[in-house]
Amino acid sequence: MAKTGSIAYTAERLYVSSSGISLAISSLEEELYVKIFERTRTRLESTEIGKT
């Protein structure tokens, strides 16, 4: 997703639902107490922590 900027595109390529990927990312962010992606209406962008 960091390369494509799209949950939907990534989900399609991995044959999983976009909601499943979004939930997994959110759960990981909550567990680690960090924000990995900055979400906009149309794209995802890696935060500085997400880039490392």
N, C-alpha and C positions, 0 to 999 in steps of 0.2 A: 503494500500500500504506500509505503514511503516513496516508491518510484512512480507509481501510477497516480497517486493522490485520490483514488476512488475506491471506496468500499465495494460498491456494486461491481465494478470491473474485476477487482480481486476475487470477490465471491464467485463470480461467473467462471473465472479461470480455475478456481479450486473446487468447483462443483459443490459449494455450500451456500447457505443463505446469507445475505448481507446483514440481516438482523443478528445472526449468530456471530459473525465476525465483530460487529459493533459491540455486542454484549461481552464478548471475550476481551476486547480491548478495554472496555470500561471496567470490567472486573479486575483486570491486571493493573490498571491505573489506580484503582481503589486499594488493592492489596499492597502495592508498592508506594502509595502516597505520592505519586508523581503524575504529571500529565505528559503523555507520550506524544499525542497528536493534538493539534489545534484544529477544531472542526469549524468549517464554514458551511453555508448552505449547499455549496456545490463541490467543495474539495476538502481534503485532509492535508495538513502540512505538519511535518515533524517539528516538535519543539526542540530546543537545544539538547535536552535530556534524551529525547527520542532519536537524535542523530548520533549519539554516542553508543 
